[in-house]
């Protein structure tokens, strides 16, 4: 599961850097997208165990 989280965070980071490389809001967008992705991974992980 930790490897999945690591890959998702890296992929989000790459996309944010490609799209918003010169923007001052890249860090905020990265943090928001990472939080949403981790929330969804957590929900999917709990759904499988039930």
Secondary structure, 3 states (H helix, E strand, C coil): CHHHHHHHHHHHHHHHHHHCCCCCCHHHHHHHHHHHHHHHHHHHHHHHHC
